[in-house]
C-alpha cells in the first residue's frame, strides 16, 4: 500500500471513530493553498479541525508527538481559510483535535481522539 492509500485507510478509521463517538463529519481532506486539514467535524457544539496521525510500531514514537508547532500553525491557518470561505459569521466554538492511530507489531491498532489537543497558533 502506498503512503497516500495508507493515509486514506487511517483517515477512514479516524472518521468512523469520530462518528461512532457522536461526531459528524462535515468534510475530509480540505485543501487550501496553505495546506490541508484531514477532517472537519462537528462534535456537540464544536466545529473541530482534526489532524489524523498514525504510526506503525512503537520505535517511531507516538502519533500524537508528530503534531508539532509547525503542523499546528499550518492547521490553524487552513482553518481560518475554511471559516472565511464557508461563512464569516460562524457563531460556534472551534476546537483543534488530533486522532492518533497507533499500530502495534502484531497489526492491532488503538485509536485515541484527543479533543482540544492544541490551541490556536498564530
N, C-alpha and C positions, 0 to 999 in steps of 0.2 A: 504494500500500500504506500503510495507516495505521500509527501507531507501535507499536501492540500486535502487529499482524501482522508488522511488520518485526522487532520484538524476538523474536518466536517463531521467525522464519526464522533469525536469527543464533544463537539458542539451539539450534536443531536442528543447525546447523553445528558449534557447540561440542560438543554431546553426541556427535555422530558422531566428531568428532576425538578426544575422550576415549576413546570405545570403541575406535577404530582404533589407539590408542596404549596399550592394555592396561587402561584403566579400566572400571569397571562402574557404570552409572547406577543409583542407588537411588531417587531422587525428583527431580522437576523442579518448579519454582515452588512451593516450600514456603512457605506463608504462616502468619504468626503476627501477633498484634496489633502487635508491634514492627517488623514489616517482612517482607521476602521474601528467600529465597535462591534463585537461579536454578537451580542444580544441586547435588545432594548425590550424591557418588560414592565408590566405593572405588577406591583405586589402590595395589595391593600391600597393605601392612599399614595404610595410612592411610584414615581417614574424611575426605573432602575436602568442604569447603564452597566452592563455586565461584561467583564472580561473573562474568557474561559482559558484556563491554563491546564495543561496535562503534563505528566511526567511518567515515563516508563522507567521503572526501577528506582530504588532509593538512592543510588550512588550519584544521581544528578541533582539531588536536593528536592525539597518540597515545591510543588507547583505554585503555592502562594508566594514564595520568595521571588519568583520570576516577575512579579508585577512591581517593578521598582519605580522610583520617582519619575524617570524619563517616560516610562509607559503610562503612568498615572496622568502625567501632564498632557500627553497625546490624547488619551481618552477624554479628558476634560475639555480639550479644545474641540474635539469632534462632537462632544455632547452639546456644546454651545451652537455649533453649526446646525445640528439636528433641531434644537429648540427654535432657532431663528427661521429655519425652513418649514417648520411644522406648526407655527403659531407663536407669535410673540407674547401672547397673554396666557402662558402656562400658569395656572394657579394650583400647582400640585408640587409637593415637596420632591426633591430629586435626591437620589441615592446612588452611590458608586459601589458596586458589588463585584466580587470575584467568585467564580465557581471553579474550584480546584478538583481535577480528576487525577488521582494518583493510582498508577497501575503497579502491582507487585510483580515479583519474579514469576509467580505462578499464574499470571494473567488476570487475576481478580483486580477489580478497581473499587476505590472508595470515592465518593463524591462529597465535597464539603462546600456548601453555599455560604459564603461569608458576606453577610449583609452589612452595608456601611463599612466596607473594607478600608476605604480611604476617603479623605475629604477632598473637596475641590482644590486643585493645584493650579496656580497661575502660570 
